[in-house]
Amino acid sequence: MPDEILFSDFDHVGEIIKALNSATRREILSLIYKNPMNINQIAEKLHIHQSTCTVNVQALEDAKLIHTSTVASNTKGSQKLCSTNFSEIVIPLHDFTRTVSDNIISTQMPIGLYTSYECHPPCGIVSEKEIIGMFDICDSFSYPQRSNAQLIWISGGYLEYKFPKRFPSDTKIKSISFQAEICSEYPGSNPNWPSDITIWINGKEIGTWCSPGDMGGSSRGKLTPSWWMTQDTQYGFLKRWLVNHTGSYIDGQLCSSITVEDLSINSYSSFTVRIGVKENATCYGGLNLFGSKFGNYSSDLIFSIEKE
């Protein structure tokens, strides 16, 4: 069972919300989270009729929140057990994917909707209004409130995101790009603290950009909330990685020979983008990642696909 799932298919969100809009169905999910049960066991535990239990289990199955499997039984030959598919669900509040033109599909992803992470302290997460969890405690990165994140910092490790793939498998892709506001990470801030920040797409290392430092201490970010202390990180640099048929580029400068063809686009149902600092980086200076309400640029992570 995966720890979480990001429902980036916005059309499915309504089904999820409808399925969860029932105390009985929420109780079923909680009951079978760690211990799969059959219909009779669930009905007995919750003191409901078997027919009522069956209807609610079917609703959860239709929403893809649970699944049933047939297993051998010592007493009855075989039985159907109900199990949860996920332990955490992150649901977007609007469809982040939009068509910029007939040839470009662009997706904006809030920085807190990562699907995997590895963090090394000092680290932390804040929203526009408050601290999420506790500073330098990696477990804070699993808090549900992370979906509201506007600034995330790690001294090492990575954040990984999944972007939806919304085009037929035979579509010819001209280029893929990823854009983010980023800078190095230093306790407080330090404009002279270089860090090699790397992007991977579908497991392929695209390129590394060396941030000159952790920007703060002298001037506030244009969007940085007033409650955030001036001596701490304020803003970053807007950087764009692009992969096309000729290679990979950072802000138009060739950074590697990886091409669109190397990304094996048709082998995946979505695009995986990882941003982080490698353990063997020459400049191991951490990472700050900014959301649309922090720093100098009013945008979240942007992943764009340009079709031929």
N, C-alpha and C positions, 0 to 999 in steps of 0.2 A: 504494500500500500504506500503510495507516495505521500510525503509529508503535506503537500499542498498542491492545488491546481489553480492556475490563473485562467478564468474563462474569458479568453480574448475573442471568442465567437459571441458577439454581442446578441445575436438572435437567440442564443440559448439562455441568456440571463433571465428572461421572463419565466421560463420553465423552472429554473432553480428557485427563484423567489416564490413562485406559486407552490412548489413542493415543500418549501420550508415554512410556509404560512400555515402551520398546523402544529399545535403542541404535541399531538400524538406522534406525528412523523418525526419531530425533533427528539422526542423521547426514544423512539426506535433507533435513530442514529446514535444517540448517546449509549443506549443499551448494547448495541452490537459493535461499537467502536473497537473494542479489544477482544471481545468474545463472540464470534459468529454463532447465530442461533437459528433454529427452524421456526416456522410460523407458530406452531403450538407453544414453543417455549416463550416466544415474544408475547403472545396473547396472554399466557399465564402470568408472566412477570408484570405486565401492564394492566392486568385485570380487565381485558377487553375481549369481545367475541372474536372467534377465529376469522369470521367473514370480514369484520371491521379491520382486523390486522392485515388480511390479504389485500384489501383495497388500498390501504396506506402503503404497504410494501410495494405494490405495483406502481403507485405514484412516484415513489422514490427511485424505483428502477427506471421508469420512463424519463426521469430527470438525470439519469446516469450518476446518481449519488451512491447507489448501492448495487450489488450484483448478487445473484444466487448461483450456487454450485452444488452439484450432486456428489455426495461423499458416502463411503461405505459406513454402515452402522452395524454394531454387534448384535442388535436385537431385531431390527426391521429390514435388514438387507441393505437399504440405502435411504438417504434422506437429503432434502434440499436445505442448505444453510445460507443464511443471508449475511453478507459482509459489507462493510463500508468501503468505498473506493478511495476516499481521501480523509485526511485528518484536519485539513484546513482548506477553506475556499476563499479566494480573492476575486471579488466581482467588480468589474468596472462600472462606474455610474453613467458613462456615456460611451458611444462608439468612437474610439480614438483613431480609427482608420478613416482616411478621407482621400478622395481622388483629387489631386492637384490639377491634373490635366488628363487628357485621354491616354497619355503614355506614362504618367507618374502616379504611383500610389504611395502616400506618405502616412506613417503611423506615429503619433505622439504617445509616449509611454511615461507615466509618472515614475520618478526615480525609485519610489518605494515598492514598486511591483516586481521586484526581482524574484526569480524562481529558484535561485541557488546562490549561495554566498560562502565566502571564507574571509573572516576578518581577524586582524591582528591589532591589539590595543597599542597605543591609544585609538579609540574608535567611538563612534556615536551617531545618533540620529536625532534630528529636530524637525518639527513641523513649522508652519508659519507662526504658530502661537505658543508652542511648548516643547520641552524635551520629551523624547519618547524613550521610555525605560530609564536606564542609567548609563552614564558615561563609562566607557572602558569595560563594559560587560557585554560580551558577544551574544548572550541569550536575548538581549534587547532587540537584536536583528530579526527575531522570530515573532515579535509582538504584532498582533493584527493592526495596531495603529500605525505601523510602518507604511501603510498605504497612503498616509497623509504626509510622508516625508518631503521636506524641501531642501534639506542639506544632509548628506551622509559623508562621513569620513572614516577611513581605515588607514592604518599605518603599513599594512601589507595585506595580500590576499586579492580577492576579486568580488565583483557583483555580476550576476548572469541574468539575462532577460530573454524571454521568448516573444518574438513578433509574429503575428499571423501571416500565413502565406495564402493570399486571396487571388489566385489566378490559376488557370488550367495548366496541367503538367506540360503541355506542349508549347507554352508561351516562351518566346525568345526574350531573354533579359539582356539589356544593354549595359546597365550598371546598377550597383547597390551601394548605398551610402548610409553612414551613421554619424549623427551630430550630437555633441554634448558640451556643456559648460563644465570645465574641470580645472583643477590645479593640484599642487602638491599638498601634503599634510604634515604640519609641524605643530607641536603643542602651543596653542595661542595662534601665532602666525609668524612667518619669516619669508620675506620676498626673495631671499637668497638660499633657497633650499630645493635644489633640483630633484626631480623624480622622473624616472622612465615609466610612462604609462602606456600600456599595450592594449590593443583591441584584437579579439578573435571573433570570427564569424563561422558558424558551423564547425567549430574546432580548429579552423585554420588561422594561424597567426597572420594578421593583416599588416600591422606595422606599429612602431613605437614612437611616441612623441615625448620629448623631454620638457617637462614643465619647469620654468625657472624658479618657482617658489610657491609658497603659501601666502596668498595675497590678503593683507589686512593690516590693521594697526595705524594707518595714516588716513585713509578715506573709506567711507561706507560704500557698500554695494548699492546700486540704484534701487534694487528691490528688497534688499536685506531689511528685515523688520527692526524697528527701533529698540526692541528689548534685547536684541543680540549685541553683546559687548563689542566695541570697536576694535579692541586689541585682538579679537578672535578673527577667524577666516571671514572675509567679506564677499569676495567675488572670484571668478575664475576666468579662463580663456575659452572662447567658443571655438571648438576644433571639429573638423569634419574629415572622416575617413571615407574614401570612395574606391570601389573595386569595379573595373570594367574589363574589356577584352585585352587590354594591353598591360595591365598591372594594377597595383594598389597605390593610392596617393593620400597624403595628408595635406589638406589645404592646397591641392594642386601640385604638390611636390612628390615625385615618385619615392615610395618607401619600401616596396617589395615587388617581387615578380608574380605574386599570387593574382590570378585572374578570376573572372566570374565562373569560368568553366571549372576551376579548381574547387569551387564551393559545393559541388555535387547537389545543386539545388533540388533536383527531382528525387533525391534520396531521402528528403526530410519533409515532414508535414508542416513545419514552421521554421523560422530562422532563429538560431541561438546566437546571441551576442554577449560576449564576456568582456568586461573592462576591468583591468587590474594591474598590479605591479608584480612582475616575476620575482621569484626568490633569488635568482642570480642576476638581477638587474644591476647594471653598473651604478646607477643612481637610485638607491632604494629609499625613496622619499615619500611614499604613501600617496593617497588619493583623496581629494574632495570632489564630490559630485553635487551639482546644484539643480534644483527644480525651478519651476516657472515663477515662483514667488520668493526667490532668494538669489542673490548675486546681481549680475548686470543684464541678463538676457531673459526675457519673459517666455521661455519655451522649456518644455520637458525634453526627454530624449527623443530624437527624431530619426526614424528609420525609413528610408525611401527606396523604392524599386522603380527603375526606369525601364520600360519595355521598348523593344525594337520598333 
